[in-house]
Amino acid sequence: MKRTARTLGITPERFAVERMKPCAACAKEATQETPNTGLTDPTTGQFAGTVCLSCAKGFAFLGKDPERLANLLALFGHRLT
């Protein structure tokens, strides 16, 4: 966990707290058995928050590309704010 926190640019203590918060994308509750994973902003490299494994995989399948995600949402008529 220390190495992951260092990679994210935050302290291990903060990461321990952040990974137990609900998923930032779908609000699924984290558990001790399934804690969330940390994400960095692909454009800045800064810590962006934590998401569940399902949301992390979805973002990874999109190449961690915010524009690609926006294009996909546009297909369904959603707008990013």
C-alpha positions in Angstrom: 0.0 0.0 0.0 2.9 2.4 0.7 4.2 2.0 -2.9 0.7 2.6 -4.4 0.3 5.7 -2.2 3.7 7.0 -3.3 2.8 6.3 -7.0 -0.4 8.3 -6.5 1.5 11.1 -4.8 -0.3 10.9 -1.5 0.5 9.6 2.0 -0.2 6.0 2.9 -2.5 7.3 5.7 -4.6 9.3 3.2 -4.7 6.4 0.8 -6.0 4.1 3.6 -8.9 6.5 4.2 -9.6 7.3 0.5 -9.8 3.6 -0.6 -12.6 2.9 1.9 -14.8 5.8 0.6 -17.6 4.9 -1.9 -16.6 4.7 -5.5 -16.3 8.2 -7.0 -17.9 7.0 -10.2 -20.8 4.6 -9.2 -21.0 5.2 -5.4 -20.6 1.5 -4.6 -19.5 1.0 -1.0 -16.0 -0.2 -0.4 -15.3 -3.1 2.0 -12.2 -4.5 3.6 -12.5 -7.4 1.1 -12.9 -5.1 -1.9 -11.3 -1.7 -1.2 -11.2 0.8 -4.0 -8.2 1.5 -6.2 -6.6 4.9 -6.7 -6.7 6.8 -10.0 -4.5 9.6 -11.2 -5.7 12.3 -13.7 -4.3 11.2 -17.0 -3.5 14.7 -18.0 -1.9 16.0 -14.8 -0.7 12.8 -13.1 -2.2 14.0 -9.8 -4.3 11.9 -7.5 -7.9 12.1 -8.7 -9.8 9.8 -6.3 -10.7 6.2 -5.8 -13.0 3.9 -7.7 -14.2 0.3 -7.5 -12.5 -2.4 -9.5 -15.4 -2.5 -12.0 -15.1 1.3 -12.8 -11.3 1.1 -12.8 -11.5 -1.7 -15.4 -14.0 0.3 -17.5 -11.8 3.3 -17.6 -8.8 1.2 -18.4 -10.7 -0.4 -21.3 -11.2 3.1 -22.6 -7.5 3.7 -22.6 -7.8 6.0 -19.6 -8.8 8.7 -22.2 -11.3 11.3 -20.9 -12.2 12.3 -24.5 -13.0 8.7 -25.4 -15.3 8.5 -22.3 -17.0 11.8 -23.2 -17.6 10.5 -26.8 -19.1 7.3 -25.4 -21.4 9.3 -23.1 -22.4 11.5 -26.0 -23.8 8.5 -27.8 -26.3 8.1 -25.0 -27.2 11.9 -24.9 -25.3 12.6 -21.6 -23.4 15.8 -21.1 -20.3 16.3 -19.0 -20.4 19.2 -16.6 
